[in-house]
Amino acid sequence: MIRKLWNRLTARPAQKAASRSVQLHKPSRFSEPVVETTRDILAEYDAAQTTTHNSRHWANSDSLSADESNSVEVRRALRNRARYECQENNSYGKGIALTLSNDTIGTGPRLQITTPNARTNTRIEQAFATWSKRVHFAKKLRTMRVAKLVDGEAFLQFVTNPRLDPMGVQLDLVLVECDQISTPLAIFTPNAVDGVQFDEFGNPTFYHMLKQHPGGTYATGIDFTELPADQMIHMFRVDRPGQHRGIPEVTTALPLFAQLRRFTLATISAAETAADFAGVMYTDASAIAEPDEIDAMDAVELERNAMLTLPRGWRMAQMKAEHPGTTYDMFVSKILNEIARCINMPYNIAAGNSSGYNFASGRLDHQTYFKSIAVERSEWEHCCLDRVLAAWFDEAALIPGLLPGNMGSMDELPHTWHWDGREHVDPGKEANAQETRLKSGTTSYPLEFSRQGLDWEQQQVAQATALGLTIEEYREKLVASLFGASAPVEPEEPEDEPEDDDTETDEEPVEQGASVDDEDE
């Protein structure tokens, strides 16, 4: 009786349903009102329930904000462990970081100005390319991409370097590690998030950069420099609204990296244990027939190709590796696939092994990866390259003779960025597909060259020069080779155009062998 009463008092609300009456329409005097009885259902999510089975699994879940979840201590622990795996002790992690950096940045982006004046375009492009080589722009971008993956964020500072070019552009780019962008605890403000000061709209206004790296020999941890936001580029992946500092992109894969190394070491230890001991002697003799005495843990030297005898009552057995070494390849492939998934990288690129792929599956897996690379490059163009170009243009415009006159501002100068193209595994099929696209009009020469990371104007001029043709002759030959007899050509004008139809009629009998006099008769 007491148990039934207790069950009634502790009944769950979701098991109770209340009935109510709902009038569907306004009744008339000729009809009765239609009333329908409905029941209120209180639904619940299984994932929102906390039971004895999942309480430990969801113990670390919280409702902290993005900045609080990525606090100073959390970011420091994550990037230290990511550096330990991806830069110091795990060859797979190091290879993934380098491959992603090389695929994203490659040999570096190339500027193409798209104004109608070809000479102006070439002059600006060459000046920027010369400056990019002096400051090692592509090399620094590759380092930033690795830092964004491993550290979670990358910083690039604009500085003036007089030794870069005494008579030219002295703008230089300095890489700053994210550990150095920090605010001392004593001067925290509500609109600051560990080294970044914001205005009321959330725009960065200042960056606090420590004068010495906190892990350096002469680190003080107190002295810092306040840099305006227009002198710093901050690259990181925003995973949550309101996030102002980044965490490593391989955060979710860090436990998997540790498990991969542990499993590898365990497999090696099992193999070494089996190899260290040639065999072991054991006995299963009964107490009645006592075996000969043998000292415990005594080593017995074995001679090669020899027949052995054992003491009475003893047997010999070879050591076996009980560790499942045969499943090592399967474990490594599965865990690498899971590791690479957080950065949209297919398994064969992460592992550097495509032996289990065919042509179709390889191209299918690469589509997601190449799409993520395109998205990543778009972000770099908007947040990094355009800002670097604007800073360079503002200084280059002040140097006499470097750029053409009356250029205006960089915002009014149309431009695009060319990245390294992807080599096709079957050049013949790619060439046929390219020819089909050109003939059908679904693509153009500038677009096809841009896919390879090349400037189409420069390539055509170089090709025409190599063949000893003018650019117009080369393009006519190119169109004729593509379209053949159906190539669009301008109609040639006749040398002697007839004045009227009578002249053509008089000349026609002559061509047929009849005289004019006979035709007149």
Buried (B, 14 or more C-beta within 10 A) or exposed (E): EEEEEEEEEEEEEEEEEEEEEEEEEEEEEEEEEEEEEEEEEEEEEEEEEEEEEEEEEEEEEEEEEBBEBBBBEBBBEBBEBBBBBBBEEBEBBBBBBBBBBBBBBBEBBBBBBEBEEEEBBBBBBEBBEEBBEBBBBBEBBBBBBBBBBBBBBBBBBBEEBEEBBEEBBBBBBEBBBBBBBBBBEEEEEEEBBBBBBBEEEEEBBBBBBBEBEEEEEEBEEEEBEEBEBEBBBBBBBEEEEEBBBBBBBBBEBBEBBBEBBEBBEBBEEBBEBBEEEEEEBEBEEEEEEEBEEBEEEEEEEEEEEEEEEBEEBBEEEEEEBEBEBEEBEEBBBEBBBBBBBBBBBBBBBBBEEBEEBEEEEBBEBBEEBBEBBEEBBEEBBEEBBBBBBBBBBEBBBEBEEBBBEEBEEBEEBEBBBBBBBBEEEEEEEEEEEBEEBBEEEEBEBBEBBBBBBBBBBBEBBEEBEEEEBEBEEBBBEBBBEEEEEEEEEEEEEEEEEEEEEEEEEEEEBEEEEEEEEEEEE
